[in-house]
Amino acid sequence: MSDALTEALIENPVGAFIEVIRCGALTTIQDAGRHGFRHLGVSQTGALDPIAMQQANLLLGNAPDAAVLEISVGPLVLHFPQDCAIAMSGSGFAAARNAPDATALLPGHVSIIHSGETLTLNKPLIPGARCYLAFSGGIDVPTVLGSRSTDMQAGFGGLEGRALQAGDKLPIGAATQPLVKAGRGIRPLSPSHILRALPGPDYESFTTDSQVLLWSQPWRISHQSNRMGLRLKGTALQLEQTLDQPSAGVLPGDVQVPPDGLPIVLANDAQTIGGYPRIASVIRADLWQLAHFPPGTSVYFVLVSLQEAIAASARQAHYLKRLQELVATEQVFSASGSCK
Amino acid sequence: MTTNIASHEPLVATPLAPTPRVSRLAEDALLFQFTAAGESRPTLPLQQRLWALVEALESRRAELGLLEIVPGMGNLLLRVASTDNLSTQTRIDTLTDHVLTCWNSVSPTDSPGRTITIPVTYGGEAGPDLQTVAAHTGLSGDAIIARHSAGLYRVFCLGFQPGFAYLGGLDPALAIPRRATPRLSIPAGSVAIGGNQTAVYPSASPGGWHIIGRTALMLFDPSREQPALLIAGDTVRFVAARSAP
């Protein structure tokens, strides 16, 4: 029956919304992030896993960077006053629908939620990994400095610059025709726990032992990690001598080493300027993985060349372009795993 | 495991002193450090030259494919818009050459910029640490207010929070080490001193600086056409506002 429904365009009435009945901590509205304002001190924000965000939007026929929900802790309970096509991506969530004939909600697949239905995302299948939920038409909060992303530190963007809470109403834009039928979808990417990186501006200021340690030891993700940065645990890194450097612009992916010697990988909500020595920077094609490292698991840094970094970035862009073509021609997998 | 990393060598050396240090941040960003190694703060003339460089780059932002142009304290971070094709390397090399050529040819901006006056309610509830600063510096509260509001400050750059200005020009007599225990929340608009710097907090945040007053001005409002009240190169004056009766 879901297939039949997707044949007809679901028309969102003007002022369509989805109601938040219950909400765990730190569910936020995110898009591709805020760019071009770092010189004013404005952080990037945006989906930590922009690949997952684009996958979900592509399935629904949304613009690739339409605003989605980023969810890390359950439960999230949403009530749909009207029919709505949705797509989940990133790390999976144990989900339940209260409709009797409802199909299971799978990451990378389109589902049609019916008017009056309640959707419950209970908990992440991998604790600490993030899930993305896109809605046909996208979440239509106002843009602030060119983005709908929530900046929780500065308190703007998204819904009043904060995480969602019970009672919120998410405005939904004009519905698009899902490009993929319900029950069909794509395979989500799996994080490798390997972060390819280039040496940072202060690499040579670290002891030779520390340079070797950076690339050789497993780094455990600390519980103090968040959207500003992932704190790592391991054998502390040491400088040859104390560096007293003036503050300089920093970017998500920079691996900073504060005085305790334990690295922090800056993430999307990081401040724009910092003063700690930078031993490395993670290549852009691997940044999406930062969304999916549960505290307590380990990651490795792997040294690559600039050419490899550029090639990885080009491959990722090609993957997304190819995905767009495959989705447009419905050459995607059904839930059972066979290709149509 | 190799530790001999050729790609970390400075990309370009220029014959002119001081030689800027150029480094890569992943494949899409460049950091230019113009201060001498070991210099912890830029001089005003060096920063003025940086502002002139930024202005020159801003005027060619689209042409150079620049997504971010972020001046820091005596340094500059540039991020290019997209790296999804293999001409990135050439594009970044060209950009590096352009920036270094530009740096060698620009004259420091000698304009004082706009002058922004910030009314401050000093002391009392608005400035709970004024007496701490007085005790540390040996100056009276009134003398601290007089000295703080007599200064002409320059906005070196913005960062840390939206609209947070790194100001140069604090009277050295007012310097005080940061609090041993940071406050969990410093209210928006707080005027504070930490080390040899003074600043205004655009939004509430934790912090270890000493709060000597508060302004009612909004330092950052994303709905304004110019969201930040202060921008790099501006001159700032603080004036003592009358306390609310």
Interface residues (C-beta under 8 A of the other chain):
Chain A: H35 G36 F37 R38 H39 L40 G41 V42 S43 V144 L145 D151 Q153 A154 G155 F156 G157 A197 L198 P199 G200 P201 Y203 E204 T208 Q211 V212 W215 S216 D244 Q245 P246 S247 A248 G249 V250 L251 G253 D254 Q271 T272 I273 R278 S281 V282 I283 R284 L303 S305 L306 Q307 A309 I310 A311 S313 A314 Q316 A317 H318
Chain B: M1 T2 T3 I5 S7 H8 R21 S23 R24 L25 A26 E27 D28 A29 L31 Q33 T35 G38 E39 S40 R41 P42 V54 L67 E68 I69 V70 P71 G72 M73 G74 N75 L76 L77 R79 T83 D84 N85 L86 T88 Q89 C157 L158 G159 F160 Q161 P162 G163 F164 Y166 P202 S203 S205 F220 P222 S223 P227 A228 I231 A232
